[in-house]
Amino acid sequence: MIVADGRAALSRAHRSEWGRVVAALARRFGDLDLAEEAAAEAFAVAVERWPVDGVPPNPGAWLTTTATRKAIDRIRRESKRSDKYAEAQMLQDDEPRPPLGPVEDERLRLIFTCCHPALGLPARVALTLRLLGGLTVAEIARAFLVPEATMGQRITRAKTKIKAASIPYRVPATADLPSRVAGVLAVLFLVFNEGYLATGPDTDPIRSELTAEAIRLTRLVRELLPEDGEVIGLLALMLLIEARRTARVSAGGELVALGEQDRGAWDAELIAEGHRLVRQRLAAGVAPGRYQLLAAINAVHTSARDARDTDWSQVVALYDQLVRLDPSPVVALNRSVAVAELDGPEVALATVDQLAEALDNYHAFHATRADLLRRLGRSAAARAAYNRAIELCGNTAELAYLTRRRDQLAV
């Protein structure tokens, strides 16, 4: 409860310090639970004092120092942990810092450190998002399409495994980067997605600070691994999506669908860079991975001067390749949108209806189905699907869009 109250009361800029504080304490004390508890107490103190005393010149250092003291106080109170207390007493600010390794950026270094290959990929991604990505358990759960309680249990189990297996919290060497990059890219992609279309009802519909940070860190990963095709693909994907940001929400705060956006408002420089990266991967002559295919799909969309000029046959062909790599229901759902443009809404609806069991709690499934039913003139069924999508939707701009489309249906 302290975590929820403390973090909610701080600005997003200060919330971004959460992961750094937790990671610093975890490094010092070797205990993630202690690190999170102490950080929570420090944030709670900040909530109480900063409005009165003012924000300190270096909020991150203030939070880290306060959290360290809280951690030492907790260790002191627990007699069974006297050895750790003695060790903590020896840790001073003038302690020699460990080698930084190949990753110079602090946040990216911590993400690589947390993405330990001894954990399963979903577990390491979820844990890293919790500790360093600035996302809440609820936001992570929505990204993985699971209940919040389930995600909380997964994160707890991941922390338990770290303790039980004595997985070292160690800065990775250059040789460690390739085995960890898949987890790092997954973390950055999900952080970007939360910024691209925020899932919480109590936040801005687009969180540009998250998309900007994800792009910045992905650029740094590319510098570390310049020949990794998936790193290049993810960067291209982010750039091509970010290029459309200013056209995605209307002045009235409503989401603007891709086909209705003012393409003249798109960032031509980002699109050009994204296209160059996609062409670079095509020229490599290597079978593309998931991020490269997603980037290629977005390159097709951003190449069309008008939505009516979109090469939907190429989009479907790229999705066909993606389905072979990632046969997930979400990919199948996205493919159905392209199929609707190529073969008609009735053909697409047949595919979408097969995904009902897997995606019943996913608002985009019901929104897609509602649009297909609307196009087929099945207003009553479309209204029911819109209602379900609205019930599950958390993004305020998307909620306004779905509500308007539902209210436009014939009675």
C-alpha angles and dihedrals in degrees: 000000000000090000093052095046095042098047095043092056095054124079119257090253091060093040087062087067091064096087094045093052093047092046092049092052093044089055092050101043103024091227121108094190092053090046093053094045093049092045090051091053091049092051090048090054090049091052089054100041108031096065088055104034098030130245110301119244091251108031094178094054091045092052093046093049093046092046091049090054090048090051092051090048090053092049090049091054093052108073093191089064098055093127092058090047091055089050092048091052089059093055109096133169089255091059110131108260118238118250111281095220123206096320110079099178109089098217095044090047090054092049091052089047093052094045092079112171091222087078121069113260096251091048096049092046093049093046093048092048089052096048103034112007097074091237127131123231088254092054092048091049091053090050090054093040093236133119116274092242090054092052091047089055092049092053091047091050090050091054090046091053091051089056097042095047093040090232104188119241092221134153106251122244123227090266090057096057100082092053091051102039095088090061092044092052091048090052093049092046092052092046088051091048092052088053093044093054112005112215100205122091092216098059140067113284091238119034102200092180089065096047091047092050093047091052092047092052093044089054088054091050088053090054089053095044105023095166097050106113095202092054089053091045093052092049091050091048093051093047094050092049095043089052089068097048100105091051096049100080124045125226087259092058098255125135113252114215118233093251092053099046124116099248090195087068093058118109103256093192094056091045092051091050092047092050091050091054092048091050090048091058093045090053090052089070093218124134105264124241130220098281093044091054092048089050091050090051090052090046089058091051094048093046092064114091089205130023088242089061094059113128096231093174089061092046091052091047090053091048089051088059091046093051089057090054098037113020093182123143091241091058089047089051093051091047090054090061090059091043089055090059093046104037103015136263095280093061091046093048091057089058094044093052089058089062096056097105095048097043105031092119094045112098094206090061092058092041091053092046091048092054093049092049090048091053089051091053094246095136100167093052091042091053091052091050092048090050091054092047091050090049091055099037119103102175110098096211093048090046090056091049094049092046092053093048091050093048090052092061118111113259 
